[in-house]
Structure formats: C-alpha cells, structure tokens
Amino acid sequence: MSKLYVIPTPIGNLEDITYRATRLLQEADLILAEDTRNTRRLLDHYQVEAEVESHHKFNEHKKTGVLAQKIKEKGLTAALVSDAGMPGISDPGYLLINTCLEKGIEIETLPGATAFLPALINSGLPCDKFVFEGFLPHKKGRNKRLELLAGEDRTMVLYESPYRLIKTLQQLAEFMGSDRKASVSRELTKIHEENVRGSVDELIRHFENQKIKGEIVIIVAGKPKKSQQQAKPNSNPQ
C-alpha cells in the first residue's frame, strides 16, 4: 500500500531526530529531499541507503504530480524531508501532501524538530497564543503586512535571513515602536546558538555592528492592551 511519511529532520544538532524517524528513513523505498547533498550527509550519519530524489521549491510544481503517481502506481513507501525542520513549514511539502491526499495516498506526519517552537519558548514572551508568520514578503505587500501585524495582540513568530535581520528590526521599530519587546534566536541547537531578548531598539544595537550568521527566528510581543499602555506606576503602599 502506497504511503507518504512526512519526517522532520534536525535543524542543527544531528542528535535531534527520533528513533522512529531514522527507522522509517531506513525502511523507505524513496526519500524526497529538498537538497540531496544535505540530506545525504544526514542519511550517511545514520547509515540509510534508500534512493534519494530531489523535491524543492524550484521543481515541485513540475514534479509533484509525477511523484505522487509514481508512489501510488508502484505502491511505494516514500519519505518527505526538508533540509532542516518540518517539511511544509516555510519549506516545500504542501503541494505534494495535497496531491497525494487527492490520489488517495495515505499521509503520516511525524513529530519532531522545528525552529520556531524553541525560539518561542526561549523568548520568555507569552506563548499560550501566538501567530506564525514565517517570512515576511520581500517587497510587494511588505509594508501592508507590517501595518496589519502592528495591531496583532498575540505573540508573533517571524523567520528571517541574516542578511535582512537589521532591516526587519528597523521596520518593526517603525511600525510597532522601538520599545516593543522581542527576541532574536539564531543557530538554534548548534554550538554558537544565541538568544537575545529586549526591546526592538536594543536588538538593533546588539546586532548592527556584527557579522550575522545562521537562520534567524524573531519573536515579537503582541500589541499591549490599552490598560497596559496607560498604566501608571503604583503609588507607595499606605
């Protein structure tokens, strides 16, 4: 019976993968990888010898239908992985999963590594309710999106590249205020992991003269309620 497993892979530390994930990768007839070279390093580490085929954002529209048909007709057990973290979360995956469902192929998604959850918990900001935004639009619609997010009262999760971090923090200060609380996490689970917390202005000052490396997760506090904005310091107790 054909089946597609969606398998999260480590975001840095190779030990952050489950026993079940490695077993299923070893048992898979076909592994669909965002970058076959990156995935092969992981597979070699865990002595996985399955066939690996590329499936990334530049070829997914062309290959998705063909791959789904191949899985169904040959009764394959396939595994979908991305370079790091959970496929489909700011990575390829949705189109293939949706097409497989349309063709009656069973889908099973494993729990596991993803960057935004540890960053959210590390931030110290409220995480009982939050909104995942992923990458902001690079150009068209960016300001409009920031205007909308400025009124969001839930904690916000953003992904960013190291090359645009300062620009994004400056825009957050512009649209949400330089005193808005936030945190920046980079190189999560790696040797040089860094989590910096403070106001947006403090984060800008921390990073503006550094050479920034690694994938970035920005956590931004939601808009304070009016009662919090207008609150005055308590007077001394009588």
Secondary structure, 3 states (H helix, E strand, C coil): CCEEEECCECCCCCCCCCHHHHHHHHHCCEEEECCHHHHHHHHHHCCCCCEEEECCCCCHHHHHHHHHHHHHHCCCEEEEECCCECCCCCCCCHHHHHHHHHCCCEEEECCCCCCHHHHHHHHCCCCCCEEEEEECCCCCCHHHHHHHHCCCCCEEEEEECCCCHHHHHHHHHHHHCCCCEEEEEECCCCCCCEEEEEEHHHHHHHHCCCCCCCCEEEEECCCCCHHHHCCCCCCCCC
